[in-house]
Amino acid sequence: YHKIICMTDADVDGSHIRILLITFFFRFMRPLIEHGHVYIAQPPLYKITKNKQEYYAFNDEERDQVIADIGSKGTEVSRYKGLGEMNAEQLWETTMDPETRKMIRVTMEDAIIADQMFTLLMGDVVEPRRDYIEKHAAGVKDLDI
Protein backbone atom coordinates (compact mmCIF):
# COMPACT_ATOMS: atom_id res chain seq x y z
CA TYR A 1 0.00 0.00 0.00
CA HIS A 2 1.18 3.51 -0.67
CA LYS A 3 -1.08 5.28 1.84
CA ILE A 4 -3.55 4.04 4.38
CA ILE A 5 -5.52 7.00 5.69
CA CYS A 6 -7.47 6.52 8.92
CA MET A 7 -10.35 8.97 8.96
CA THR A 8 -12.31 9.10 12.19
CA ASP A 9 -14.47 11.69 13.91
CA ALA A 10 -12.63 14.71 15.32
CA ASP A 11 -13.98 14.15 18.84
CA VAL A 12 -12.74 12.04 21.75
CA ASP A 13 -14.48 8.91 20.45
CA GLY A 14 -12.68 9.29 17.12
CA SER A 15 -9.42 9.62 19.03
CA HIS A 16 -10.08 6.30 20.74
CA ILE A 17 -10.76 4.64 17.40
CA ARG A 18 -7.49 6.07 16.03
CA ILE A 19 -5.57 4.52 18.93
CA LEU A 20 -7.18 1.15 18.17
CA LEU A 21 -6.29 1.41 14.48
CA ILE A 22 -2.71 2.50 15.11
CA THR A 23 -2.27 -0.30 17.63
CA PHE A 24 -3.64 -2.81 15.12
CA PHE A 25 -1.20 -1.70 12.41
CA PHE A 26 1.67 -1.64 14.91
CA ARG A 27 1.00 -5.14 16.16
CA PHE A 28 0.02 -6.90 12.93
CA MET A 29 1.33 -4.82 10.00
CA ARG A 30 4.33 -3.00 11.45
CA PRO A 31 6.14 -2.54 8.10
CA LEU A 32 3.32 -0.25 6.94
CA ILE A 33 4.21 2.15 9.76
CA GLU A 34 7.96 1.63 9.45
CA HIS A 35 7.80 2.62 5.77
CA GLY A 36 5.57 5.65 6.40
CA HIS A 37 2.38 4.39 4.76
CA VAL A 38 -0.11 5.03 7.61
CA TYR A 39 -1.70 8.46 8.00
CA ILE A 40 -4.35 10.10 10.14
CA ALA A 41 -6.81 12.43 8.40
CA GLN A 42 -7.73 15.50 10.43
CA PRO A 43 -11.38 16.54 9.98
CA PRO A 44 -12.50 19.80 11.58
CA LEU A 45 -14.32 19.80 14.90
CA TYR A 46 -16.09 23.13 14.26
CA LYS A 47 -17.68 25.05 11.41
CA ILE A 48 -17.90 28.78 11.96
CA THR A 49 -20.18 30.84 9.74
CA LYS A 50 -20.41 34.61 9.43
CA ASN A 51 -22.00 36.51 6.56
CA LYS A 52 -22.27 33.26 4.52
CA GLN A 53 -18.48 32.81 4.82
CA GLU A 54 -17.45 29.44 6.31
CA TYR A 55 -14.38 28.79 8.44
CA TYR A 56 -13.26 25.49 9.93
CA ALA A 57 -11.45 24.88 13.21
CA PHE A 58 -9.77 21.68 14.31
CA ASN A 59 -9.81 22.36 18.06
CA ASP A 60 -11.10 24.80 20.67
CA GLU A 61 -8.11 27.11 20.37
CA GLU A 62 -8.52 27.49 16.60
CA ARG A 63 -12.25 28.09 17.05
CA ASP A 64 -11.55 30.85 19.56
CA GLN A 65 -8.92 32.41 17.28
CA VAL A 66 -11.25 32.44 14.27
CA ILE A 67 -13.99 34.09 16.36
CA ALA A 68 -11.49 36.63 17.67
CA ASP A 69 -10.40 37.40 14.10
CA ILE A 70 -13.88 37.75 12.56
CA GLY A 71 -15.81 38.98 15.62
CA SER A 72 -18.51 37.18 17.53
CA LYS A 73 -21.50 39.30 16.49
CA GLY A 74 -23.55 37.41 13.91
CA THR A 75 -21.23 34.42 14.09
CA GLU A 76 -22.66 30.90 14.20
CA VAL A 77 -20.57 28.03 15.55
CA SER A 78 -21.47 24.40 14.87
CA ARG A 79 -19.68 21.47 16.48
CA TYR A 80 -19.53 18.33 14.38
CA LYS A 81 -20.55 15.23 16.28
CA GLY A 82 -19.08 13.11 13.51
CA LEU A 83 -18.14 12.84 9.87
CA GLY A 84 -21.71 11.84 9.04
CA GLU A 85 -22.89 15.38 9.80
CA MET A 86 -20.91 16.80 6.89
CA ASN A 87 -22.32 16.81 3.42
CA ALA A 88 -20.16 15.35 0.64
CA GLU A 89 -18.88 18.77 -0.44
CA GLN A 90 -17.80 19.73 3.10
CA LEU A 91 -16.12 16.36 3.64
CA TRP A 92 -14.20 16.72 0.38
CA GLU A 93 -13.22 20.34 1.08
CA THR A 94 -12.07 19.81 4.67
CA THR A 95 -10.78 16.25 4.89
CA MET A 96 -10.39 14.46 1.57
CA ASP A 97 -9.14 16.96 -1.05
CA PRO A 98 -5.37 16.32 -1.45
CA GLU A 99 -4.85 20.06 -2.05
CA THR A 100 -6.35 21.19 1.27
CA ARG A 101 -6.60 18.23 3.65
CA LYS A 102 -4.58 17.93 6.83
CA MET A 103 -2.90 14.59 7.39
CA ILE A 104 -0.43 13.34 9.96
CA ARG A 105 1.99 10.53 9.12
CA VAL A 106 2.03 7.90 11.88
CA THR A 107 5.57 7.26 13.08
CA MET A 108 6.91 4.28 14.98
CA GLU A 109 7.13 6.51 18.06
CA ASP A 110 3.41 7.35 17.71
CA ALA A 111 2.57 3.65 17.32
CA ILE A 112 4.63 2.62 20.35
CA ILE A 113 2.89 5.23 22.50
CA ALA A 114 -0.55 4.15 21.22
CA ASP A 115 0.29 0.50 21.87
CA GLN A 116 1.49 1.26 25.40
CA MET A 117 -1.66 3.26 26.16
CA PHE A 118 -3.88 0.55 24.71
CA THR A 119 -2.11 -2.09 26.82
CA LEU A 120 -2.40 0.05 29.95
CA LEU A 121 -6.08 0.89 29.54
CA MET A 122 -7.36 -2.32 27.96
CA GLY A 123 -4.93 -4.93 29.26
CA ASP A 124 -5.45 -7.71 31.78
CA VAL A 125 -3.49 -6.02 34.60
CA VAL A 126 -5.91 -3.90 36.64
CA GLU A 127 -3.62 -2.10 39.09
CA PRO A 128 -1.68 0.07 36.58
CA ARG A 129 -4.97 1.07 34.92
CA ARG A 130 -6.47 2.06 38.28
CA ASP A 131 -3.34 4.04 39.16
CA TYR A 132 -3.43 5.83 35.80
CA ILE A 133 -7.11 6.73 36.13
CA GLU A 134 -6.70 7.96 39.72
CA LYS A 135 -3.67 10.05 38.75
CA HIS A 136 -5.27 11.67 35.68
CA ALA A 137 -9.02 11.76 36.43
CA ALA A 138 -9.00 15.25 37.93
CA GLY A 139 -7.28 16.71 34.85
CA VAL A 140 -9.77 15.44 32.27
CA LYS A 141 -11.08 18.38 30.25
CA ASP A 142 -12.18 16.78 26.97
CA LEU A 143 -14.72 14.31 28.31
CA ASP A 144 -17.32 13.92 25.62
CA ILE A 145 -20.53 12.88 27.38
Backbone as JSON Lines, residues from 0, in Angstrom:
{"i":0,"aa":"Y","n":[0.84,-1.18,0.0],"ca":[0.0,0.0,0.0],"c":[0.88,1.24,0.0]}
{"i":1,"aa":"H","n":[0.43,2.26,-0.69],"ca":[1.18,3.51,-0.67],"c":[0.75,4.37,0.51]}
{"i":2,"aa":"K","n":[-0.56,4.51,0.7],"ca":[-1.08,5.28,1.84],"c":[-2.32,4.6,2.38]}
{"i":3,"aa":"I","n":[-2.34,4.44,3.68],"ca":[-3.55,4.04,4.38],"c":[-3.92,5.24,5.24]}
{"i":4,"aa":"I","n":[-5.09,5.79,4.99],"ca":[-5.52,7.0,5.69],"c":[-6.67,6.63,6.61]}
{"i":5,"aa":"C","n":[-6.44,6.78,7.9],"ca":[-7.47,6.52,8.92],"c":[-8.24,7.82,9.13]}
{"i":6,"aa":"M","n":[-9.53,7.78,8.83],"ca":[-10.35,8.97,8.96],"c":[-11.45,8.68,9.96]}
{"i":7,"aa":"T","n":[-11.32,9.29,11.13],"ca":[-12.31,9.1,12.19],"c":[-12.86,10.47,12.6]}
{"i":8,"aa":"D","n":[-13.9,10.45,13.41],"ca":[-14.47,11.69,13.91],"c":[-13.4,12.5,14.64]}
{"i":9,"aa":"A","n":[-13.61,13.82,14.7],"ca":[-12.63,14.71,15.32],"c":[-12.76,14.75,16.84]}
{"i":10,"aa":"D","n":[-13.75,14.09,17.4],"ca":[-13.98,14.15,18.84],"c":[-13.18,13.08,19.6]}
{"i":11,"aa":"V","n":[-13.45,12.98,20.89],"ca":[-12.74,12.04,21.75],"c":[-12.98,10.6,21.32]}
{"i":12,"aa":"D","n":[-14.19,10.27,20.91],"ca":[-14.48,8.91,20.45],"c":[-13.65,8.56,19.22]}
{"i":13,"aa":"G","n":[-13.52,9.5,18.3],"ca":[-12.68,9.29,17.12],"c":[-11.22,9.09,17.51]}
{"i":14,"aa":"S","n":[-10.79,9.79,18.53],"ca":[-9.42,9.62,19.03],"c":[-9.2,8.21,19.54]}
{"i":15,"aa":"H","n":[-10.18,7.68,20.24],"ca":[-10.08,6.3,20.74],"c":[-9.99,5.3,19.59]}
{"i":16,"aa":"I","n":[-10.78,5.53,18.56],"ca":[-10.76,4.64,17.4],"c":[-9.4,4.72,16.72]}
{"i":17,"aa":"R","n":[-8.83,5.93,16.62],"ca":[-7.49,6.07,16.03],"c":[-6.46,5.27,16.8]}
{"i":18,"aa":"I","n":[-6.52,5.3,18.12],"ca":[-5.57,4.52,18.93],"c":[-5.72,3.03,18.62]}
{"i":19,"aa":"L","n":[-6.96,2.56,18.5],"ca":[-7.18,1.15,18.17],"c":[-6.59,0.81,16.8]}
{"i":20,"aa":"L","n":[-6.81,1.67,15.82],"ca":[-6.29,1.41,14.48],"c":[-4.76,1.43,14.45]}
{"i":21,"aa":"I","n":[-4.17,2.42,15.09],"ca":[-2.71,2.5,15.11],"c":[-2.12,1.28,15.81]}
{"i":22,"aa":"T","n":[-2.74,0.89,16.92],"ca":[-2.27,-0.3,17.63],"c":[-2.38,-1.54,16.76]}
{"i":23,"aa":"F","n":[-3.48,-1.67,16.03],"ca":[-3.64,-2.81,15.12],"c":[-2.52,-2.86,14.09]}
{"i":24,"aa":"F","n":[-2.26,-1.73,13.42],"ca":[-1.2,-1.7,12.41],"c":[0.16,-1.97,13.04]}
{"i":25,"aa":"F","n":[0.39,-1.43,14.22],"ca":[1.67,-1.64,14.91],"c":[1.89,-3.1,15.24]}
{"i":26,"aa":"R","n":[0.85,-3.76,15.72],"ca":[1.0,-5.14,16.16],"c":[0.98,-6.15,15.02]}
{"i":27,"aa":"F","n":[0.22,-5.89,13.97],"ca":[0.02,-6.9,12.93],"c":[0.55,-6.53,11.55]}
{"i":28,"aa":"M","n":[0.83,-5.26,11.31],"ca":[1.33,-4.82,10.0],"c":[2.39,-3.74,10.18]}
{"i":29,"aa":"R","n":[3.31,-3.99,11.07],"ca":[4.33,-3.0,11.45],"c":[5.07,-2.38,10.25]}
{"i":30,"aa":"P","n":[5.42,-3.16,9.22],"ca":[6.14,-2.54,8.1],"c":[5.39,-1.37,7.45]}
{"i":31,"aa":"L","n":[4.07,-1.38,7.5],"ca":[3.32,-0.25,6.94],"c":[3.68,1.05,7.67]}
{"i":32,"aa":"I","n":[3.83,0.97,8.99],"ca":[4.21,2.15,9.76],"c":[5.69,2.46,9.56]}
{"i":33,"aa":"E","n":[6.52,1.43,9.61],"ca":[7.96,1.63,9.45],"c":[8.31,2.31,8.13]}
{"i":34,"aa":"H","n":[7.54,2.03,7.09],"ca":[7.8,2.62,5.77],"c":[6.98,3.88,5.51]}
{"i":35,"aa":"G","n":[6.28,4.37,6.52],"ca":[5.57,5.65,6.4],"c":[4.31,5.62,5.58]}
{"i":36,"aa":"H","n":[3.59,4.51,5.58],"ca":[2.38,4.39,4.76],"c":[1.07,4.65,5.51]}
{"i":37,"aa":"V","n":[1.12,4.85,6.83],"ca":[-0.11,5.03,7.61],"c":[-0.24,6.5,8.01]}
{"i":38,"aa":"Y","n":[-1.43,7.06,7.74],"ca":[-1.7,8.46,8.0],"c":[-3.0,8.61,8.78]}
{"i":39,"aa":"I","n":[-3.11,9.73,9.45],"ca":[-4.35,10.1,10.14],"c":[-4.9,11.34,9.44]}
{"i":40,"aa":"A","n":[-6.13,11.27,8.97],"ca":[-6.81,12.43,8.4],"c":[-7.35,13.28,9.55]}
{"i":41,"aa":"Q","n":[-7.28,14.59,9.39],"ca":[-7.73,15.5,10.43],"c":[-8.98,16.26,9.97]}
{"i":42,"aa":"P","n":[-10.18,15.77,10.31],"ca":[-11.38,16.54,9.98],"c":[-11.57,17.66,11.0]}
{"i":43,"aa":"P","n":[-12.27,18.71,10.63],"ca":[-12.5,19.8,11.58],"c":[-13.5,19.38,12.65]}
{"i":44,"aa":"L","n":[-13.38,20.01,13.81],"ca":[-14.32,19.8,14.9],"c":[-15.43,20.85,14.86]}
{"i":45,"aa":"Y","n":[-15.12,22.03,14.28],"ca":[-16.09,23.13,14.26],"c":[-16.22,23.73,12.86]}
{"i":46,"aa":"K","n":[-17.44,24.21,12.57],"ca":[-17.68,25.05,11.41],"c":[-18.18,26.38,11.95]}
{"i":47,"aa":"I","n":[-17.55,27.45,11.51],"ca":[-17.9,28.78,11.96],"c":[-18.39,29.56,10.74]}
{"i":48,"aa":"T","n":[-19.58,30.14,10.87],"ca":[-20.18,30.84,9.74],"c":[-20.47,32.29,10.14]}
{"i":49,"aa":"K","n":[-20.07,33.19,9.25],"ca":[-20.41,34.61,9.43],"c":[-20.57,35.23,8.05]}
{"i":50,"aa":"N","n":[-21.7,35.87,7.85],"ca":[-22.0,36.51,6.56],"c":[-21.82,35.53,5.39]}
{"i":51,"aa":"K","n":[-22.31,34.33,5.53],"ca":[-22.27,33.26,4.52],"c":[-20.84,32.79,4.2]}
{"i":52,"aa":"Q","n":[-19.86,33.26,4.96],"ca":[-18.48,32.81,4.82],"c":[-18.26,31.69,5.85]}
{"i":53,"aa":"E","n":[-17.68,30.58,5.41],"ca":[-17.45,29.44,6.31],"c":[-15.97,29.32,6.65]}
{"i":54,"aa":"Y","n":[-15.72,29.03,7.93],"ca":[-14.38,28.79,8.44],"c":[-14.42,27.46,9.19]}
{"i":55,"aa":"Y","n":[-13.32,26.76,9.22],"ca":[-13.26,25.49,9.93],"c":[-12.16,25.55,10.98]}
{"i":56,"aa":"A","n":[-12.42,24.93,12.12],"ca":[-11.45,24.88,13.21],"c":[-11.3,23.44,13.66]}
{"i":57,"aa":"F","n":[-10.07,23.06,13.98],"ca":[-9.77,21.68,14.31],"c":[-9.7,21.43,15.81]}
{"i":58,"aa":"N","n":[-9.8,22.5,16.6],"ca":[-9.81,22.36,18.06],"c":[-10.38,23.63,18.67]}
{"i":59,"aa":"D","n":[-10.51,23.65,19.99],"ca":[-11.1,24.8,20.67],"c":[-10.28,26.07,20.48]}
{"i":60,"aa":"E","n":[-8.97,25.94,20.51],"ca":[-8.11,27.11,20.37],"c":[-8.27,27.76,19.0]}
{"i":61,"aa":"E","n":[-8.31,26.94,17.94],"ca":[-8.52,27.49,16.6],"c":[-9.88,28.13,16.48]}
{"i":62,"aa":"R","n":[-10.9,27.51,17.06],"ca":[-12.25,28.09,17.05],"c":[-12.23,29.47,17.68]}
{"i":63,"aa":"D","n":[-11.61,29.57,18.86],"ca":[-11.55,30.85,19.56],"c":[-10.78,31.89,18.76]}
{"i":64,"aa":"Q","n":[-9.72,31.48,18.08],"ca":[-8.92,32.41,17.28],"c":[-9.71,32.92,16.08]}
{"i":65,"aa":"V","n":[-10.44,32.02,15.41],"ca":[-11.25,32.44,14.27],"c":[-12.3,33.45,14.73]}
{"i":66,"aa":"I","n":[-12.96,33.17,15.85],"ca":[-13.99,34.09,16.36],"c":[-13.37,35.43,16.74]}
{"i":67,"aa":"A","n":[-12.18,35.39,17.33],"ca":[-11.49,36.63,17.67],"c":[-11.16,37.42,16.41]}
{"i":68,"aa":"D","n":[-10.77,36.74,15.35],"ca":[-10.4,37.4,14.1],"c":[-11.59,38.0,13.36]}
{"i":69,"aa":"I","n":[-12.73,37.29,13.35],"ca":[-13.88,37.75,12.56],"c":[-14.93,38.47,13.41]}
{"i":70,"aa":"G","n":[-14.83,38.37,14.73],"ca":[-15.81,38.98,15.62],"c":[-16.94,38.03,15.92]}
{"i":71,"aa":"S","n":[-17.49,38.13,17.11],"ca":[-18.51,37.18,17.53],"c":[-19.93,37.58,17.13]}
{"i":72,"aa":"K","n":[-20.16,38.85,16.84],"ca":[-21.5,39.3,16.49],"c":[-21.91,38.72,15.15]}
{"i":73,"aa":"G","n":[-23.04,38.02,15.13],"ca":[-23.55,37.41,13.91],"c":[-22.82,36.15,13.49]}
{"i":74,"aa":"T","n":[-22.01,35.62,14.39],"ca":[-21.23,34.42,14.09],"c":[-21.96,33.19,14.63]}
{"i":75,"aa":"E","n":[-22.04,32.16,13.8],"ca":[-22.66,30.9,14.2],"c":[-21.59,29.82,14.25]}
{"i":76,"aa":"V","n":[-21.55,29.1,15.37],"ca":[-20.57,28.03,15.55],"c":[-21.3,26.7,15.66]}
{"i":77,"aa":"S","n":[-20.9,25.74,14.83],"ca":[-21.47,24.4,14.87],"c":[-20.35,23.42,15.22]}
{"i":78,"aa":"R","n":[-20.65,22.51,16.12],"ca":[-19.68,21.47,16.48],"c":[-20.12,20.18,15.8]}
{"i":79,"aa":"Y","n":[-19.21,19.59,15.04],"ca":[-19.53,18.33,14.38],"c":[-19.48,17.2,15.39]}
{"i":80,"aa":"K","n":[-20.54,16.41,15.43],"ca":[-20.55,15.23,16.28],"c":[-19.85,14.07,15.58]}
{"i":81,"aa":"G","n":[-19.74,14.16,14.27],"ca":[-19.08,13.11,13.51],"c":[-19.02,13.45,12.04]}
{"i":82,"aa":"L","n":[-18.3,12.62,11.31],"ca":[-18.14,12.84,9.87],"c":[-19.48,12.78,9.14]}
{"i":83,"aa":"G","n":[-20.41,12.0,9.66],"ca":[-21.71,11.84,9.04],"c":[-22.53,13.11,9.01]}
{"i":84,"aa":"E","n":[-22.16,14.12,9.8],"ca":[-22.89,15.38,9.8],"c":[-22.48,16.3,8.66]}
{"i":85,"aa":"M","n":[-21.36,15.98,8.01],"ca":[-20.91,16.8,6.89],"c":[-21.55,16.3,5.61]}
{"i":86,"aa":"N","n":[-21.88,17.24,4.74],"ca":[-22.32,16.81,3.42],"c":[-21.08,16.44,2.6]}
{"i":87,"aa":"A","n":[-21.28,15.85,1.45],"ca":[-20.16,15.35,0.64],"c":[-19.2,16.47,0.26]}
{"i":88,"aa":"E","n":[-19.73,17.64,-0.05],"ca":[-18.88,18.77,-0.44],"c":[-18.0,19.23,0.73]}
{"i":89,"aa":"Q","n":[-18.58,19.33,1.93],"ca":[-17.8,19.73,3.1],"c":[-16.72,18.7,3.43]}
{"i":90,"aa":"L","n":[-17.08,17.43,3.34],"ca":[-16.12,16.36,3.64],"c":[-14.95,16.41,2.66]}
{"i":91,"aa":"W","n":[-15.26,16.62,1.39],"ca":[-14.2,16.72,0.38],"c":[-13.31,17.93,0.67]}
{"i":92,"aa":"E","n":[-13.95,19.08,0.89],"ca":[-13.22,20.34,1.08],"c":[-12.33,20.31,2.32]}
{"i":93,"aa":"T","n":[-12.79,19.73,3.4],"ca":[-12.07,19.81,4.67],"c":[-11.15,18.64,4.96]}
{"i":94,"aa":"T","n":[-11.47,17.45,4.42],"ca":[-10.78,16.25,4.89],"c":[-10.23,15.36,3.78]}
{"i":95,"aa":"M","n":[-10.79,15.42,2.6],"ca":[-10.39,14.46,1.57],"c":[-9.62,15.07,0.4]}
{"i":96,"aa":"D","n":[-9.8,16.33,0.09],"ca":[-9.14,16.96,-1.05],"c":[-7.62,17.0,-0.81]}
{"i":97,"aa":"P","n":[-6.83,16.33,-1.65],"ca":[-5.37,16.32,-1.45],"c":[-4.74,17.71,-1.42]}
{"i":98,"aa":"E","n":[-5.4,18.69,-2.02],"ca":[-4.85,20.06,-2.05],"c":[-5.03,20.79,-0.72]}
{"i":99,"aa":"T","n":[-6.05,20.42,0.07],"ca":[-6.35,21.19,1.27],"c":[-6.41,20.37,2.56]}
{"i":100,"aa":"R","n":[-6.44,19.06,2.45],"ca":[-6.6,18.23,3.65],"c":[-5.39,18.32,4.57]}
{"i":101,"aa":"K","n":[-5.65,18.01,5.83],"ca":[-4.58,17.93,6.83],"c":[-4.41,16.47,7.21]}
{"i":102,"aa":"M","n":[-3.19,15.99,7.03],"ca":[-2.9,14.59,7.39],"c":[-1.63,14.54,8.23]}
{"i":103,"aa":"I","n":[-1.6,13.56,9.11],"ca":[-0.43,13.34,9.96],"c":[0.09,11.94,9.66]}
{"i":104,"aa":"R","n":[1.36,11.85,9.34],"ca":[1.99,10.53,9.12],"c":[2.23,9.89,10.48]}
{"i":105,"aa":"V","n":[1.82,8.64,10.63],"ca":[2.03,7.9,11.88],"c":[3.47,7.4,11.88]}
{"i":106,"aa":"T","n":[4.19,7.72,12.94],"ca":[5.57,7.26,13.08],"c":[5.62,6.06,14.02]}
{"i":107,"aa":"M","n":[6.75,5.39,14.04],"ca":[6.91,4.28,14.98],"c":[6.77,4.77,16.42]}
{"i":108,"aa":"E","n":[7.27,5.96,16.71],"ca":[7.13,6.51,18.06],"c":[5.65,6.67,18.42]}
{"i":109,"aa":"D","n":[4.85,7.21,17.48],"ca":[3.41,7.35,17.71],"c":[2.79,5.99,17.99]}
{"i":110,"aa":"A","n":[3.16,4.99,17.19],"ca":[2.57,3.65,17.32],"c":[2.96,3.0,18.64]}
{"i":111,"aa":"I","n":[4.19,3.19,19.06],"ca":[4.63,2.62,20.35],"c":[3.84,3.23,21.49]}
{"i":112,"aa":"I","n":[3.67,4.55,21.46],"ca":[2.89,5.23,22.5],"c":[1.45,4.75,22.5]}
{"i":113,"aa":"A","n":[0.83,4.64,21.32],"ca":[-0.55,4.15,21.22],"c":[-0.66,2.73,21.75]}
{"i":114,"aa":"D","n":[0.31,1.89,21.41],"ca":[0.29,0.5,21.87],"c":[0.43,0.43,23.39]}
{"i":115,"aa":"Q","n":[1.31,1.24,23.95],"ca":[1.49,1.26,25.4],"c":[0.21,1.72,26.11]}
{"i":116,"aa":"M","n":[-0.43,2.75,25.56],"ca":[-1.66,3.26,26.16],"c":[-2.78,2.23,26.05]}
{"i":117,"aa":"F","n":[-2.87,1.59,24.89],"ca":[-3.88,0.55,24.71],"c":[-3.67,-0.57,25.72]}
{"i":118,"aa":"T","n":[-2.42,-1.01,25.88],"ca":[-2.11,-2.09,26.82],"c":[-2.44,-1.67,28.24]}
{"i":119,"aa":"L","n":[-2.11,-0.44,28.6],"ca":[-2.4,0.05,29.95],"c":[-3.9,0.09,30.22]}
{"i":120,"aa":"L","n":[-4.66,0.67,29.29],"ca":[-6.08,0.89,29.54],"c":[-6.97,-0.31,29.22]}
{"i":121,"aa":"M","n":[-6.52,-1.2,28.36],"ca":[-7.36,-2.32,27.96],"c":[-6.77,-3.68,28.32]}
{"i":122,"aa":"G","n":[-5.6,-3.68,28.96],"ca":[-4.93,-4.93,29.26],"c":[-5.54,-5.69,30.43]}
{"i":123,"aa":"D","n":[-4.96,-6.83,30.73],"ca":[-5.45,-7.71,31.78],"c":[-5.03,-7.27,33.19]}
{"i":124,"aa":"V","n":[-4.01,-6.43,33.29],"ca":[-3.49,-6.02,34.6],"c":[-4.27,-4.79,35.07]}
{"i":125,"aa":"V","n":[-4.99,-4.94,36.16],"ca":[-5.91,-3.9,36.64],"c":[-5.19,-2.78,37.38]}
{"i":126,"aa":"E","n":[-4.24,-3.09,38.21],"ca":[-3.62,-2.1,39.09],"c":[-3.01,-0.91,38.35]}
{"i":127,"aa":"P","n":[-2.22,-1.11,37.29],"ca":[-1.68,0.07,36.58],"c":[-2.77,0.94,35.96]}
{"i":128,"aa":"R","n":[-3.85,0.31,35.49],"ca":[-4.97,1.07,34.92],"c":[-5.63,1.92,36.0]}
{"i":129,"aa":"R","n":[-5.87,1.33,37.16],"ca":[-6.47,2.06,38.28],"c":[-5.58,3.23,38.68]}
{"i":130,"aa":"D","n":[-4.28,2.98,38.79],"ca":[-3.34,4.04,39.16],"c":[-3.37,5.19,38.14]}
{"i":131,"aa":"Y","n":[-3.4,4.82,36.85],"ca":[-3.43,5.83,35.8],"c":[-4.7,6.67,35.89]}
{"i":132,"aa":"I","n":[-5.84,6.02,36.06],"ca":[-7.11,6.73,36.13],"c":[-7.15,7.64,37.36]}
{"i":133,"aa":"E","n":[-6.71,7.13,38.51],"ca":[-6.7,7.96,39.72],"c":[-5.78,9.16,39.58]}
{"i":134,"aa":"K","n":[-4.64,8.97,38.93],"ca":[-3.67,10.05,38.75],"c":[-4.19,11.12,37.79]}
{"i":135,"aa":"H","n":[-4.9,10.73,36.74],"ca":[-5.27,11.67,35.68],"c":[-6.74,12.08,35.66]}
{"i":136,"aa":"A","n":[-7.58,11.48,36.49],"ca":[-9.02,11.76,36.43],"c":[-9.36,13.23,36.67]}
{"i":137,"aa":"A","n":[-8.68,13.86,37.6],"ca":[-9.0,15.25,37.93],"c":[-8.65,16.2,36.79]}
{"i":138,"aa":"G","n":[-7.72,15.84,35.93],"ca":[-7.28,16.71,34.85],"c":[-8.02,16.54,33.55]}
{"i":139,"aa":"V","n":[-9.04,15.69,33.51],"ca":[-9.77,15.44,32.27],"c":[-10.57,16.69,31.92]}
{"i":140,"aa":"K","n":[-10.34,17.19,30.69],"ca":[-11.08,18.38,30.25],"c":[-11.84,18.15,28.96]}
{"i":141,"aa":"D","n":[-11.53,17.05,28.24],"ca":[-12.18,16.78,26.97],"c":[-13.11,15.58,27.05]}
{"i":142,"aa":"L","n":[-13.79,15.41,28.16],"ca":[-14.72,14.31,28.31],"c":[-15.95,14.6,27.49]}
{"i":143,"aa":"D","n":[-16.23,13.72,26.57],"ca":[-17.32,13.92,25.62],"c":[-18.51,13.08,26.04]}
{"i":144,"aa":"I","n":[-19.37,13.65,26.9],"ca":[-20.53,12.88,27.38],"c":[-21.82,13.53,26.93]}
